[in-house]
Amino acid sequence: MDIATFAGIITFLGLTVFMIFHSEGAAGFKPFMNLEAVFIVLGGTFCATLVNYPLSQVIGVGKVIKKTLMSHTDDDTSEIVVTFVNLSQKAKKEGFLSLQADLRTIKNDFLRRGVQLVVDGADHEFIRNMLETEIGFIRERHKGGAEILNALGTYSPAFGIIGTVLGMIMMLSSIDDVAQVPRRMALALAAAFYGLGSGYLIFLPMAGKLHTRSEEELLIKEIIIRGVLLLQSGATPSVVEANLKAYLPPAQRLIVKGPPAPGTPGAPTAPAA
C-alpha cells in the first residue's frame, strides 16, 4: 500500500473539514449534502469516459487505480545487479546450461524468461527483440491507463461546472423567495466543489503517480534486458557489474559487491596446468 497517496488524500480531507467547522459563519456539512451534485459529477464523468474509450478499458480502470494505490515495485535494482553478476560468474565456470538450476530461485518473471532464453541458446538479436517487444506492450498498457485517469481528471471539473450551471438554472427558474437564493446557490456550487476536488485531488494526481510507477517498472526491465544480453555475450562478472551499476543511483551502487578478486578468500581458483 502506498502511504503517500492515502496521506495526501486524508490530509486534504482533514484540512477541508477543519476549514468547514472553523470558518466564520460555518454551517457545517449541510451546504455540501447535495446528492444531485454527486450524481451529475460522477455519473457525467463516467458517461463521458464511456464515450471516449472502449467499455473494456473503462471497466479495467479499477485495476489501474489499484496499481496506483499499491506501493512501488518490490524488485530491488541492486539485487538484480547482484543476481546477474552471480549468474555470469557461474556461466563462466560451468557454462550456460548450469543456469537451468538457478531459474527456480529467480522471483522476477521477466528476468527468469530472459535467462531461460540464454540457457536455450537464443542469439543476441532474438533475445533483444523478444524482451523489447514485451516492454513495448507494457508501455502501451500503462499509457492507456494513465490516459483514462487523465480523462477522468479532465471531465470531472467540467461536469462540476455543468452541475453548478444546471443548479443555477433550476434555482432561478423556480425560486419565489429571494431570501432562499444564498442557500440554493450554495447547494448549486457544491457540484463545482465535488468536480474540482475529485479531478485535482484524485484523478490527475493518480495519473501522475501511475506514470512514475510505469517509469520505475520499465527501468527495471531495461536493466534486466541489458543484463541478459551481457550474460549471453559471455561478458566477465566485472564487466557485467560495471555496466549494470550505471543504471543505479550512487547510494545503491555501494550496496553491490562485485566478485572477489583472484587470490582473495572465496575467489575462484585458476585451473591447474
C-alpha positions in Angstrom: 0.0 0.0 0.0 1.3 3.4 -0.9 1.2 5.5 2.3 1.9 8.8 0.4 -1.2 8.6 -1.7 -3.5 7.9 1.3 -1.7 10.5 3.4 -2.2 13.2 0.8 -5.9 12.5 0.3 -6.6 12.1 4.1 -4.7 15.2 5.0 -6.6 17.3 2.4 -9.9 16.0 3.7 -8.8 16.8 7.2 -7.9 20.4 6.3 -11.2 20.7 4.5 -13.2 19.5 7.5 -11.2 21.9 9.7 -12.0 24.8 7.5 -15.7 24.0 7.3 -16.1 23.9 11.0 -13.8 26.8 12.0 -14.5 29.4 9.3 -16.6 32.4 10.2 -20.3 31.7 10.0 -19.7 28.0 9.4 -22.8 26.0 8.6 -21.2 22.5 8.9 -21.7 19.9 6.2 -25.3 21.0 5.3 -24.3 23.0 2.2 -22.4 20.0 0.8 -25.2 17.5 1.3 -26.3 17.6 -2.3 -26.7 14.1 -3.8 -27.8 15.6 -7.1 -24.4 17.3 -7.4 -22.6 14.0 -6.7 -24.6 12.1 -9.3 -24.2 14.7 -12.0 -20.4 14.9 -11.4 -19.6 11.2 -11.0 -22.3 10.0 -13.5 -21.4 12.6 -16.1 -17.6 11.8 -15.8 -18.2 8.1 -16.1 -20.5 8.5 -19.2 -18.1 10.9 -20.9 -15.3 8.3 -20.3 -17.5 5.7 -21.9 -18.0 7.9 -25.0 -14.2 8.4 -25.3 -12.9 4.9 -24.5 -14.0 1.3 -25.2 -16.0 -0.4 -22.5 -13.3 -2.9 -21.8 -10.8 -0.2 -21.0 -13.2 1.7 -18.8 -14.1 -1.4 -16.8 -10.3 -2.0 -16.3 -9.8 1.4 -14.7 -10.3 -0.3 -11.3 -7.1 -2.3 -11.8 -5.3 0.8 -12.9 -6.4 2.6 -9.7 -5.4 -0.4 -7.6 -1.9 -0.4 -9.2 -1.6 3.3 -8.4 -2.6 2.8 -4.8 -0.2 -0.1 -4.3 3.4 0.6 -3.2 6.2 0.7 -5.7 7.6 -2.5 -7.1 9.2 -5.0 -4.8 12.1 -5.6 -7.2 15.3 -4.2 -5.8 17.6 -3.0 -8.7 20.8 -3.6 -6.7 19.7 -7.1 -6.0 19.1 -7.6 -9.7 22.6 -6.5 -10.5 24.0 -8.9 -7.9 21.9 -11.7 -9.5 23.4 -11.0 -12.9 26.9 -10.9 -11.5 26.5 -14.2 -9.8 24.9 -15.8 -12.9 27.7 -14.6 -15.1 30.3 -15.9 -12.7 28.6 -19.4 -12.7 28.2 -19.3 -16.5 31.9 -18.6 -16.9 32.9 -21.6 -14.8 30.2 -24.1 -15.7 28.5 -22.9 -18.9 25.0 -21.6 -19.7 23.3 -24.9 -19.1 24.3 -24.8 -15.5 22.0 -21.8 -15.0 19.0 -24.0 -15.5 19.1 -24.9 -11.8 19.0 -21.2 -10.8 15.8 -20.4 -12.8 13.6 -21.8 -10.0 15.1 -19.3 -7.5 14.5 -16.2 -9.7 11.4 -14.5 -8.5 11.2 -11.8 -11.3 9.2 -13.4 -14.1 10.7 -11.1 -16.8 14.3 -11.9 -15.6 13.5 -15.6 -15.5 12.3 -15.6 -19.1 15.4 -13.7 -20.2 17.8 -16.1 -18.5 15.8 -19.1 -20.0 16.4 -17.7 -23.5 20.1 -17.6 -22.7 20.0 -21.2 -21.4 18.1 -22.3 -24.6 20.9 -20.9 -26.7 19.0 -18.0 -28.4 21.1 -15.5 -30.2 21.7 -11.8 -29.2 19.1 -10.2 -31.6 16.4 -12.8 -30.9 16.6 -12.1 -27.2 16.7 -8.4 -27.6 13.6 -8.5 -29.9 11.6 -10.8 -27.6 12.2 -8.7 -24.5 11.9 -5.3 -26.1 8.6 -6.3 -27.7 7.2 -7.2 -24.3 8.4 -3.9 -22.9 6.6 -2.1 -25.8 3.3 -3.8 -24.9 3.7 -3.0 -21.2 4.4 0.7 -22.1 1.2 0.8 -24.2 -0.9 -0.7 -21.4 0.4 1.8 -18.9 -0.1 4.6 -21.3 -3.7 3.6 -21.8 -4.3 3.5 -18.0 -2.7 7.0 -17.5 -4.8 8.4 -20.3 -8.1 7.2 -18.7 -7.1 8.7 -15.4 -6.2 12.0 -17.1 -9.5 11.9 -18.9 -11.4 11.4 -15.6 -9.4 14.3 -14.1 -10.4 16.5 -17.1 -14.0 15.6 -17.2 -14.9 15.8 -13.5 -14.2 19.5 -13.1 -16.1 20.2 -16.3 -19.1 18.3 -15.0 -18.8 20.1 -11.7 -19.3 23.4 -13.6 -22.1 21.8 -15.6 -23.8 20.7 -12.4 -23.5 24.2 -11.0 -24.9 25.8 -14.1 -27.9 23.3 -14.0 -28.4 24.1 -10.4 -28.4 27.8 -11.0 -30.8 27.5 -13.9 -33.3 25.4 -11.9 -33.0 27.8 -8.9 -33.6 30.9 -10.9 -36.5 29.4 -12.8 -38.4 28.2 -9.7 -37.4 30.4 -6.8 -40.2 32.5 -5.2 -38.5 33.9 -2.1 -35.3 35.9 -2.7 -34.2 35.0 0.8 -33.6 31.4 -0.4 -31.1 32.5 -3.0 -27.9 32.2 -0.9 -28.9 28.7 0.4 -29.9 27.4 -3.0 -26.8 28.9 -4.6 -24.5 27.2 -2.0 -26.1 23.9 -2.9 -25.6 24.5 -6.6 -21.9 25.4 -6.1 -21.4 22.0 -4.3 -21.2 20.4 -7.7 -18.2 22.5 -8.6 -16.6 21.5 -5.3 -17.0 17.8 -6.0 -15.9 18.1 -9.6 -12.8 20.2 -8.9 -11.9 18.2 -5.8 -12.2 14.8 -7.4 -10.3 15.9 -10.5 -7.4 17.7 -8.9 -7.1 15.7 -5.8 -7.7 12.2 -7.0 -7.7 11.5 -10.8 -5.0 13.8 -12.1 -2.5 13.1 -9.2 -3.2 9.3 -9.7 -2.4 9.6 -13.3 0.9 11.3 -12.4 1.7 8.6 -9.9 0.9 5.8 -12.4 3.3 7.4 -14.8 6.0 7.3 -12.1 5.2 3.6 -11.3 5.4 2.8 -15.0 8.8 4.5 -15.3 10.2 2.6 -12.3 8.9 -0.7 -13.7 10.3 -0.1 -17.2 13.7 1.0 -15.8 14.0 -2.4 -14.0 13.1 -4.2 -17.2 15.7 -2.2 -19.1 18.3 -3.2 -16.6 17.2 -6.8 -17.0 17.5 -6.7 -20.8 21.0 -5.2 -20.5 22.0 -7.9 -18.0 20.6 -10.7 -20.1 22.4 -9.5 -23.2 25.7 -9.2 -21.3 25.2 -12.7 -19.9 24.5 -14.1 -23.4 27.6 -12.4 -24.8 29.8 -14.1 -22.2 30.9 -10.9 -20.5 33.0 -11.3 -17.4 31.4 -10.7 -14.0 33.3 -7.4 -13.5 32.1 -6.1 -16.9 28.5 -7.1 -16.1 28.8 -5.3 -12.7 30.3 -2.2 -14.2 27.7 -1.9 -17.0 24.6 -2.5 -14.8 25.8 -0.2 -12.0 25.5 2.7 -14.4 21.7 2.3 -14.0 21.8 2.7 -10.2 21.9 5.8 -8.1 25.2 6.4 -6.2 23.8 5.2 -2.9 22.7 1.8 -4.4 26.0 1.3 -6.2 27.7 1.0 -2.8 25.5 -2.0 -1.9 26.5 -4.0 -4.9 29.6 -6.1 -4.2 31.4 -7.5 -7.2 33.1 -10.9 -7.5 36.1 -11.4 -5.2 39.4 -10.6 -6.7 41.8 -13.5 -7.6 43.8 -14.6 -4.6 41.3 -13.5 -2.0 39.3 -15.9 0.1 36.2 -17.0 -1.8 37.7 -16.2 -5.2 37.6 -18.9 -7.9 40.9 -20.7 -8.2 42.7 -20.9 -11.5 42.6 -24.4 -13.1 45.8 -26.5 -12.6 48.1 -26.6 -15.6 
